[in-house]
Amino acid sequence: MHSYCFQSPLGPITICSHDGAITSLEFKASDSKDQTPELLQAVDELEAYFKGKLKDFSLKIKPEGTPFQLKVWKALQTIPYGTCVSYKDIAQLIGNPKAVRAVGGANNKNPISIIIPCHRVIGSDGKMVGYGSGIDKKIALLKLEGYSFLDKSI
């Protein structure tokens, strides 16, 4: 296991990797500065993302979770940059329209935030709900991506 911490516009982010793949990304500080190729690529891509120059990550990722969580996280990766969908939309996308609460739970357990864009999931009424790192960070990420908050409740 390797990790690297860098300072983002939203605070410190620690990225972890194992066997050449990103396994987690958290808004927290650490003293880690492992310089593996995948961690350096992650830092480069995240810095480009925060500057508005990158919309799609090309990192190799390997989140660990249940089969259901993995299915939800894969669906999250299909949400286009700068757009939002509801938990209900994700439940329908994975073929389980009644699993809205379970989708919310899986979204909350996403180990690789930003790269697996759980911040792009909002309540079906358009409200900003649930983000493990805080609604303020969710809103900041969506604003960075140019998501329009006009006529939406935040």
Summary of the structure (lengths in Angstrom):
residues: 154
radius of gyration: 15.1
end to end distance: 37.7
largest distance: 44.8
contacts: 443
relative contact order: 0.14
helix: 34%
strand: 18%
